[in-house]
Amino acid sequence: MRRTLVSSEIARRIGACLSRNGSVRVIANVHDLPQQYERFRLLRDADDDRLFLFFDSVIDDGRIHLFTFLVDDATSDLHLIVKNFEHESRAIG
């Protein structure tokens, strides 16, 4: 089974979007990605077919946060490398 790699820069950027608890949840979900790999690997990035899209959401401090991660599964047979992400949030209610 592949292992997910998240750089310190990506982790820092996730942390800037969320509380500590929210960040831990999102990073844990990203690290669980190998278990969902077969489901998401078909959602290829339109600009770079070496990347696929992984979506995650979390409710944190009264806001819903939506993440779209770009993940490289072509560079290594052993790793899923998180290359970048987009983040959106909006208030609940």
C-alpha positions in Angstrom: 0.0 0.0 0.0 1.2 3.5 -0.8 2.1 6.0 1.8 1.0 9.7 1.7 3.6 12.4 1.9 2.7 15.9 3.1 5.4 18.5 3.1 5.9 20.8 6.0 4.9 23.7 3.8 1.6 22.0 2.8 0.9 21.2 6.5 1.7 24.8 7.5 -0.7 26.1 4.9 -3.5 23.8 6.1 -2.8 25.0 9.6 -3.2 28.6 8.5 -6.8 27.8 7.4 -8.0 25.9 10.5 -7.8 25.6 14.2 -5.4 23.0 15.6 -8.1 20.4 15.9 -9.4 21.1 12.4 -5.9 20.8 11.0 -5.3 17.5 12.7 -8.5 16.1 11.2 -7.7 17.2 7.7 -4.1 16.0 7.8 -5.4 12.7 9.2 -7.9 12.4 6.3 -5.1 13.1 3.8 -2.9 10.4 5.4 -5.8 7.9 5.1 -5.9 8.6 1.3 -4.2 5.3 0.4 -7.3 3.5 1.7 -9.4 5.5 -0.7 -6.9 5.6 -3.6 -8.9 3.4 -6.0 -11.9 5.7 -5.7 -10.1 9.0 -6.2 -7.2 8.1 -8.6 -9.6 8.3 -11.6 -10.3 12.0 -11.0 -7.3 13.3 -12.9 -6.3 17.0 -13.0 -7.2 18.5 -16.3 -3.9 20.4 -16.5 -1.5 17.7 -15.4 -2.4 14.0 -15.8 0.3 13.0 -13.2 -2.0 14.4 -10.6 -5.4 13.4 -9.2 -7.9 15.3 -7.1 -8.8 14.4 -3.5 -11.6 16.3 -1.8 -12.1 16.8 1.9 -14.3 18.9 4.1 -14.4 19.8 7.8 -16.6 22.0 10.0 -14.3 24.1 12.2 -15.1 27.1 14.4 -18.6 27.6 12.8 -17.4 27.4 9.2 -17.4 24.7 6.6 -14.0 24.3 5.0 -13.7 22.6 1.6 -10.3 21.4 0.3 -9.3 20.2 -3.1 -5.9 18.5 -3.0 -3.6 17.8 -6.0 -1.9 14.5 -5.4 1.0 13.0 -7.5 0.7 9.2 -7.9 3.1 9.1 -10.9 6.5 10.0 -9.4 6.7 7.0 -7.0 5.0 3.6 -6.9 5.3 3.8 -3.1 4.0 7.3 -2.3 1.1 9.6 -2.9 2.6 13.1 -2.8 0.4 16.1 -1.9 1.6 18.8 -4.3 -0.9 21.6 -3.6 -4.4 22.4 -2.5 -7.2 24.9 -2.9 -9.3 26.0 0.1 -12.7 27.6 0.4 -14.7 28.3 3.5 -18.1 29.8 4.4 -20.1 30.4 7.5 -22.7 27.8 8.5 -26.2 29.0 8.9 
